[in-house]
Amino acid sequence: MDKLDRYRVFVHVAEMGSFTAAANALDLPRASVSAALQRLEADIGTRLLHRTTRRVRLTADGTQLLERVRPLLAEAEDIDQLFQARQRQVSGRLHVDVPSRVARRLIAPALPGLLRRYPRLQLKLGSTDRMIDLVREGVDCAIRVGHLHDSSLVVRPLGHLALVNCASPAYLREHGVPEQLDDLTEGHWSVGYASPTTGRELVWECDAQGARTLRLPSRVVVNNAESYIACCSAGLGLIQVPRYDVQHLLDSGELVEVLPLHRAGAMAISALYPHRRQPSRRLSAFIEWFGLLIRPHLEAPTA
């Protein structure tokens, strides 16, 4: 392992706060990671990390080195790929995290095409509906839907997903088809959805601006999209959901759209990644590919 590789190991350990996590991300034995850090500290003559049984923290010298080494590694990667053919420029491991339904409905079916285009790319695909610490968990990029809280991440907006109100035919036979908003207050139920961030059940939005909301009663509350749609299909209540998520169910008649004039506002979809001097080619390639993949499902911009 040369000195540049030891710098790369140091950055992973520093950002992830763990020798074990860094070893997993780099696909190296933990002992090799530990030995690389010891050798680097010996080479430059200073302690870079405070090691405890629970946590690894940077020393003041380690913090200074981290700021200098990040752009150095980015530049080294650019140089390595400078004279490669375009098809070979995108290579290496990329760890992305996306909502479970986006992974299942959109990304997984299209992955063979991506990997044929970039045969040297290795994708690690995580599927969660919660906010995660990208740096701590070694994630290069996350796709998120909805409002984003302030963070230190770079946010690349991709567009807005149109939402629909829908229910199962069995539910509508039992409770009737709501024709106007006032009908919702007369014997209708929703499938509750608990925010992954706050745990609170979300309100029912009645217009694109979110100016009017209702508190529909629910007999079941879920915290992920798979269960949300499954409960709706089972006749447990109305849901508000991105159209791409249920278009196949609407086409087959398993679900029925209701109240089309009272849809909730479209939800933003974004790519997030940690601050770097510039994103790697594999990260840029993935975001570009996913942007094209999601485009047919986005709400058309208003003039």
N, C-alpha and C positions, 0 to 999 in steps of 0.2 A: 504494500500500500504506500503510494507516494504522498508527498506533503499535501498536494491538492486534494487527494482523497481524504486525508486526515482532517483538513479544513471542512470538507463536506460532512464528515461524521460529526465534527464539532457543531456545525450549524444545526443538524438534525437533533442532536442531544439538547442543545440550548433552546431551540424552539419548542420541543416536545416535553422538556423537563423530565426526561426518563431515558435511561440507557436501554431498557427493554423495548420501549416504544420505538426508539430510533433504530435499534437492531432489526425490529420487525419491518419498519418502513424501508430500510436499506437492504433487507434480505441477507443479513449478516449474523453470525453468532454473537451473542452478547459479549463474550470474552474478547472478540476481535474489536468491538466498539470500545470497550474499556481500555484495551491495550493501545488503540489508536489515540485515545485522549491522553493517556499517560505519556506516550511518545511525543505528542504535540506539545504538551506542557514542558517536557524536558527540553525539546528543541528550542522553544522560545524563552525558556527560563522564567516562567511565572505560572501561578495557579490560575486556571480559567474557571473552575467550577467548585462550588461548595457541595459536597456529597453528603446526604443523610440517608437514613433508611427509607424515608418516605418521598423525598423530593431532591431534585438537582437544581441548584440556583447558580446564576452567573456571579462571578466576582466582578469588581470594577474593571479589571483588565479584560475579563471575558466579555463584558458588555462592549468595551471599546473594540475588541477584536471582531466581534460579531458584526458591528456596523461596517467595518472595513472589508470583511470577507464576503458578505452577501453579494455586493456588486462584482467582486472578483470572480466568484463562481458563475454568476450569470454571464459575464464576459467570456469565461472559459468555455461555457456551453455553446455560446454563439460562434466562437472560433472553431470548435470541434465540428460544427455543422456547416461552416461557411461554404465549403467547396463540394458538399455532397449534392447529389441530384435532388430535386424538389421532392420526389417521392420518398426519398430516404431521410429527409430532414426531420420528419416527425417520428421519433423513436423514444424508447424508454417507458418507464412506468408512470401512469397518471392515475391518481386516486381522486375520484369524484363522488359526491354524495347528493342524491336527488330524492324528491318525494317518492314514496312507494308506487303510486299510480303512474307517475311519469316514467319510472323505471320499467314497469310492467307493460304499460300501454304503448309507450312511444320508443324508449331507448332500446330495450332488449330486442324487439323485432327488427330494428334498423342496424344493430351492431355488426352483423356480417358485412354490410356494405362499408362501414367505417374501417373495419379491420382489413378488408381487401384493399382499400385505398391506402392504408398505412400499415403494412404487414409487420413493421417493427415496433408498433405501439402495443403496450400491455396495459389494459384498463382494469382497475380495481373499482367496482361499482358498489357503493353503499346506498341503502334505501332507508331513509328516515323522514319523519314528518316533524322533527323538532330542530331547533337551533343547536348547533354544535360548535365547539371551539376548533376551527379548522387547523390552526397551528398546533394545538396540543394533540389533536388526533391524527395529524399527518395528512390532512385532506388538502389537495391542490385546488379544488374548485367545488362549489356547491350550487345547485339550482334550487331556488326558493320561489314560492308563490305567495303573494300577499304583501302586506305592509312589512317593511324592514325596520328594525330598531337601529338606533345609532350604533355604529361600530367602527373599528379601524380597518375594515375590509374594503377592498375595491369592489364597487357595484357596477355591473354592466347591464343596463336595462335591455330586455329583449322584446317587450311589448305587453299587451294585456289580453287575458283570457276571458272570453264572454261566458257568463253564467246563465243557467236555466233553472227554473223551478220544475220539479217533476215528482211523480208518485207512481205507484204500481196500479195496474188496472183493478186488482182486487181491492186495494185501499179505496179507490174512487167509487167502486160499486157499493162499498159499505158506507162511505162518508159523503158521497156526492162530489161532483166536480166543482171546485170554486170558480166562479165566474168574475168575481170582483173581490177587492181586499176585505170588505166587510164580511164576506162569507167565511173567511179564515177564523173569525171569532165565534163561529157557530158550529162547534163539534169537530173541529179539525185538530190534528196532531202533527207535530214535526218530529223528525229524528234529531235529537240534540247533538251538537258537536262542541266538544270542550276544546278550547284553545290550547295547543301544545305548550304555549308560553306561560299563560296565566292559570290554566285549568278551569277558567270560567266558561259557562255555556254561552255561545255566541247568539246574538239576537237575529231575528228574521228581518232582512232588509227589503224594503218595498219599492225602492226606486234607484235609479242609476247613481244618484248623488248621495245616497245613504241618509237623506234628510228625514225619512220616515221609517221607523222600525216597529216591530211587534214582538211581544214575548209570547210565542206560541207554546202551549204545553207540550211536554214530551214524556213518553213512557220509557224511553231508553236514551242514554247519552253515551256517545262514543268519542274516541280521541284519535282516530285515523280514518283515512278516506276509504279504505277497503271495507271496513265495518259500516261506515256511513252509507255507502251505496248498497251493500248487502242487506242492511236493515230496511232500506227503502224498497228494495225488490221483494222483501218478505212482507210488505204491506204494513209496516210499523209507523209510517208517517211520510210527510213531505220533506224534501231536501232542496237546498240550493247548492249547485255544484257546477264546476267548469264543464262546458258543453263537450269538449274533447273526451272527457272522462266517461261520458254515458252515451255518446252518439250511437255506438253500436247497439246499446239497449233501447234507445229511442227508435232506431231503424227496425229492430226486431219486434217492437211492441211490448217488450218486457217492462219498459217504463213509458210514461206519457208526460209530455210537457203541459204545464198549466200556467195560467196567469202570465202569458208572454209579454203583456204590456207593463208588468210590474217585476221585471228582473232586477236583481241586485247589480250594483256597479261592477264593471269588469275588474279582474284582479291582476295586478302587475306580476310578471314573471321575470326573474333576474338571475344572472350568473354572478357569484361572489367568489373572490379569491384574495389571499393575503397580499399585502403591499409588497411589491418587488420593484426593482428599477424598471423592469419590463417583464411581461409574462413569457414563459417558455414557448417554443414553437408548438409543442404538443398541447399545451393548454390553449393557445390561440386557435389551433386547428380544431380542438374539441368544441370550443365555444362557437366558432364559425359553423361547424357541422350541426350543432344542436340548434343554433339560431335558424338555420334553413329547415330543420326537422319540425320545429314548433310553428313556423310561419303560417302554414295552412290553418292552424287552430286559433290564430290571434284575431282579435276584433279589429276590423278595418278602421284605420284612423279617420277621425272626422275632419272635414275640410275646414 
